């Protein structure tokens, strides 16, 4: 799906894969109600051009990752969780959420989300990768 949509920019193939994934998610509610399910659903929403729904799924994905990190921090499961969803993954997803806000016409919320990502990255000692996007949005907002 990612390759069809982002790399090949093949909307027809992307739609076909999205339809298959959607039916698989409907058949497996335990997957649909997971971080991976949110990832898949937001891609489907994005392919369908439904940015508000894509935003909703991205926010849910970030919330679930943060909840998982919080629940497993300082436990034996932390290393496993961190290998799959480390702090940089949260920063990256906040940056992607900001892009969705901007694409949906809410540049102010996009800037706010990038600033949140920047604070999150700084507080966890990781690189903030969205500075160029933040600079561009702030320059265009004035």
C-alpha positions in Angstrom: 0.0 0.0 0.0 2.8 2.4 0.9 4.7 1.7 -2.2 1.6 2.0 -4.5 0.5 5.2 -2.9 3.7 7.1 -2.0 6.4 5.7 -4.2 4.5 4.8 -7.4 1.8 7.3 -6.9 -0.6 4.8 -8.4 -4.0 5.7 -7.1 -5.8 2.8 -8.8 -3.6 0.2 -7.4 -3.6 2.0 -4.0 -7.4 1.9 -3.9 -7.5 -1.8 -4.8 -5.1 -2.6 -2.0 -7.0 -0.3 0.4 -10.2 -2.1 -0.3 -8.6 -5.5 0.5 -7.0 -4.2 3.7 -10.3 -2.6 4.8 -12.1 -5.9 4.5 -9.3 -7.7 6.3 -9.6 -5.2 9.2 -13.4 -5.6 9.3 -12.8 -9.4 9.7 -10.3 -8.9 12.5 -11.5 -6.3 15.0 -8.6 -7.0 17.3 -6.3 -5.7 14.6 -8.5 -2.8 13.7 -8.5 -1.6 17.3 -4.7 -1.6 17.5 -1.8 0.7 16.6 -1.3 -1.2 13.4 -5.0 -0.9 12.6 -4.8 2.9 13.1 -1.9 3.0 10.8 -3.7 1.1 8.1 -7.0 3.0 8.6 -5.3 6.3 8.3 -3.6 5.3 5.0 -7.0 4.1 3.7 -8.6 7.4 4.7 -5.7 9.4 3.1 -6.1 7.4 -0.1 -9.8 8.1 0.0 -9.0 11.8 0.4 -10.6 12.0 3.8 -8.1 14.0 5.7 -10.2 14.5 8.8 -10.5 10.8 9.3 -6.8 10.3 8.6 -6.1 12.9 11.3 -8.4 11.1 13.7 -6.6 7.8 13.1 -3.1 9.4 13.3 -4.1 11.0 16.7 -5.4 7.6 17.9 -2.2 5.9 16.8 0.0 8.4 18.7 -2.2 8.1 21.8 -2.0 4.3 21.7 1.8 4.4 21.3 2.1 6.8 24.2 -0.2 4.7 26.4 1.8 1.5 25.5 5.1 3.3 26.3 3.7 4.5 29.6 2.3 1.1 30.5 5.6 -0.8 29.8 8.2 1.8 30.9 10.4 0.2 33.7 8.9 -3.3 33.0 10.5 -6.3 31.4 8.4 -5.6 28.3 9.9 -2.1 27.7 12.8 -3.3 25.5 10.4 -5.1 23.2 8.0 -2.1 23.0 10.9 0.3 22.5 12.2 -1.7 19.5 8.9 -1.3 17.8 7.8 2.1 19.0 10.6 4.2 20.4 10.4 7.9 21.2 11.5 8.9 17.7 8.5 7.1 16.3 6.2 9.4 18.3 8.1 12.5 17.1 7.9 11.3 13.5 4.2 10.6 13.8 3.6 14.1 15.3 5.4 15.5 12.3 3.2 13.5 9.9 0.1 14.6 11.9 1.2 18.2 11.4 1.5 17.7 7.6 -2.1 16.3 7.6 -3.3 19.4 9.5 -1.6 21.6 6.9 -3.0 19.6 4.0 -6.5 20.0 5.6 -6.0 23.8 5.7 -5.3 24.2 9.4 -1.8 25.6 9.3 -2.0 27.0 12.8 -2.7 23.6 14.2 0.1 22.2 12.0 2.5 24.7 13.5 1.3 23.9 17.0 1.7 20.2 16.5 5.3 20.6 15.1 6.1 22.7 18.2 4.7 19.9 20.3 6.8 17.4 18.4 9.9 19.6 19.0 9.2 19.8 22.7 8.6 16.0 22.9 11.9 15.3 21.0 13.9 17.7 23.2 12.5 16.2 26.4 13.5 12.7 25.3 16.9 13.7 24.0 16.2 12.8 20.3 16.6 14.8 17.1 13.6 16.8 15.9 13.3 16.1 12.2 10.5 18.6 11.4 12.4 21.9 11.7 12.4 22.5 8.0 8.6 22.0 7.8 8.1 24.2 10.8 10.2 27.0 9.3 8.4 26.8 6.0 4.9 26.8 7.7 5.9 29.7 9.9 7.3 31.7 7.0 4.1 31.1 4.9 1.9 32.0 7.9 3.2 35.5 8.0 
